[in-house]
């Protein structure tokens, strides 16, 4: 069977230092050279994914922004981006203004990813901005109001804060039409939670279905650790949680493997791929 191995990044493939270990890099390079087909499905944008996976050949497109975009790293182009309906995006922006919630709003204009924000007097959101590489096709742009940044190509709105406040925002936004959301804990900061909003046609599950159909995969095996990976698991034939995954994710998985600090994902893939190759032989 033509098999795709697809992994989340933070907390799953990456170490607690938010990087790909030298051993994982070497294993993924070996797998690529041997013909295994690997991809990732992450909440990150291509700005950081391209750096993290720079040393790994990626013939299969990657899923970024929790399924909002699918990007071909070899052709260096976006294959698919799901927009939020402009009227819904405007309602979100207005609601965030009313609640005085700082957020980042992403757009995709003619293949260029842009990121807008209004005030960043919140230390958690400022830390979020500072941690992101300044490698967007357009830089971070500050506006007086997020409503000024809304366009027909608004694709993603994200915010991070304490769980209680983020939950209130999620509950306020939930009734709006045509939205999906990811609500999950930051793996690097135990006190912070993310709320990420996208269009109804965007999710890790839907992105996996796109890859399956576009590239003829007969079997998809996924790896994850956090609540946003439940959507990834829903699109896979098999799913594996790393040992450090949330309990809900471990419960939903086909099985549990070692932790992200043990290079568990590439080690598991290598063993599985070699077993399949022996069976074919």
N, C-alpha and C positions, 0 to 999 in steps of 0.2 A: 504493500500500500504506500502511496505517496503521502508522507507524514510531515506535518509542520509542528515544530516545537516552538512555543511562544511564551515568553516570560515577562512578568512585571519587572521593573527595575528596583526602585527604592524598597528596601526591606526584604527583597527576594533575591535578585541577582547581584545587587550592590552590597558592599559592606556597610557597617554602621558609620563609616566615614564618607558615605555617598560616592564611592568610587568602585570601579571594577578591579578586583585584585589581579595581580600579575598571573597567578595560577589560573583564575577564571579566563583571563584574556588568552592565555596559551591554549587552554582547552577549547575555547570557542574558535580559535584560529585553526586548531587541529580538526575540529568537526566540520568547519567550512571547507577545508582542503579535502576532506574525505567525502564530501557531498551531502552532508546532513543539512537540512533546511531549517533555519532558525530565524526568529524575529522577536520583537519585544512589543509589549502593550503597556503604555505608561501614561501617567498624568502629565509628565514633563512635555515641554515643547521641543522642537527640533534644535533650538539654540543650545540646549545642554545635551540632548541625546547625541548630536553629532560629535560632541567632544568626548563623551563617555565611551562611545562605540567606534571611535576613530581608528582603532587598530584592528577592528574586526570586519571582515568582508561580509556584507549583508545583501545577498541577492534577492531576498524577499523583503518587500516594503515593510516599514515599521508603523505601528499604531501609536499616535501621540495625542495628548490632551484628552485622555480617557475615551478615545474613539472619535473625536471630532475630526481629526485629519489622519490620512494615510499618506506616508511619504516614501518615495523611492530614493534611497540613499545613493544608489549607483547613478541614476539619471539626474539626481539632484532636483527633483520636482515633486510637488504635491499631486497625488492622483485623485484625491477625494477630500472635500471639506464640507462639513454640514453646518449651515448657518442657522442662527436663531431668527425667527420671524421678527422683522424690524419693530412691529408694534409691541410684541412681547418683550423684546430687548429694551424698548423705551419704558415699558411699565416697570421692569426690573430696576433700571437706572433711577427712575423717579422714586420707587419705593426705598432704594438704598439711600437716596438723598434725604428722604423724609426721616429715615431711621438713623441718619448720620453715620452710615457704615462705609468705611474706606474699602475700595475694591479695585481690581484690575479688570479691564475690558479689552479683549483681543479682537482684532479684525484681520481679515484676509482680503487684501486688495491687489488684484492682478498678480497673484502669486507671492506677494510680500506680506509677511506677518508683522503686525504692529501691535503695540501695547499701550493703553492709555490708563491713567489714574488721576484721581483728584487729590484731595488732601491726604497726606501720609503722616498725620500727627500721632497715629497709633504705632507704638514701638514694634509690635509683632508684624504689622504690614510693612513697616520700613525695613525690618530684618529680612522679610521675604524678598523685597525689591533688591536689597543689597546683595543677597545670595545668588541672584540670577545673573548670568553672564551678559555683558553688554554686546550681544552679537545678533540681535534682531535685525532683520532687513531694514527696519526703521527703529530708532531708539525708543526708550520709554518716553512718553509724552504726557506732560501734566496739563490738565484742563481744569477750568473752573467748576465744571459739573460733568459727570459721566454722560449726561444726556447729550452733550455736545459731540461725543465720540460715537454714538450709536449710528450704524449705517445698515445698508442692506446686507452687508457681509460681516456683521457681528457674529463671531463664532464661539466665544467662550467668555465667561465672567467668573472670576474666582476671588475668594477672600479667606482669610485665616484669622482665628481668634480663639478665645476660650470656648469650651464646649457649650456652656449654657447660652452664651450670646449667639453663637453660630446656629444652635438649634432653634432659637427664636426666629432668626432670619430665615432659616429653611422653612419653618412652619408658615411664615408670612408669604413666602414666595411660592409655596407648593400649589396653591390654587390656580396660578397663572397657566394659560394653555400653551401647549407645544413645547414644554420644557422637560428635560431630564436633569437629575442632579446626582452628584456624588458627595457623600457626607462621611468623612472618615478622619481618624486620628493621624496627626503628623508623627511619622516613625522616628523623627530626630528630636522632637520636643514633646515631652509627655503632657504638657499643659495646653497644647494647641490642637485645634481641629480645622479641617478644610471643608469649605462648601464650594463646589464647582458646578456651574450651570452651563448646559449646552442644549442644542436643539433636540427635538424628539427623535430624529433619525440618527443620533450619535450615541454610541456606547461601545464599550469594549466587545460586548457580544455581537453587536451589529458589524463592527469592524472585522471580527473573526469570520463572520459569515461572508463578508465581501471577499476576504482573502481566499477562503475556501472555494468560493464559486469562480473567482477570477483566475485562480492558479491551479484549480483542479485537485485540491488536497482531499484525500479520502479519509484521513485521520488527523485530528488536531489534539495536541497535548499541551495543556497550559500549566503555568506555575505562578503562585501569588502568595500574598501575606495579609492584605488589608481589605477593608470592606468594599472598596471599588473593584477588587478582583473577583467578587462574586459574579459580576457581570461577565468577566472573562471566562470564568468556569462554566457559566451557562451556555457559552458558545462552543465549548470543547467536548471532545469525546472522552477524554480523561483529564483529570486535574489533580495537581499535587500542591499541597501547602508546605511551606518551609516550617521547620520546628518552631521558629519565633513568630509564626503567624497568629493573628487573633483567633480566639476559640471558634467564632462563627465561621471563619474561613476554613479552619481545620475540619470542622464538622461537615462542611459542604464538599470537601475534596474527596477524590477517589482514594488518596492516601497521603501520608505525611512523610517528608524526607528530612534530611539534616537542615541545619540553619544557614542563613545567608553568610555567616562568618566562616562556614566550612566549605564554601564553594559547592554547595549541595546541588544546585540546579545543573551546571555544566557536567558535574561528575555523574549525575543521574542520566542525563541525556547521552553521554558518551557510552555508558554501560548499555542502555537501552538500544542505541543505534548499532553498537557492535553485535548485540544479541540478534537483532533483526537481520543484519548482514550475514551472520552465520547461518541463520535459518534459510535465507535465500540461496546461500551457497550449497 
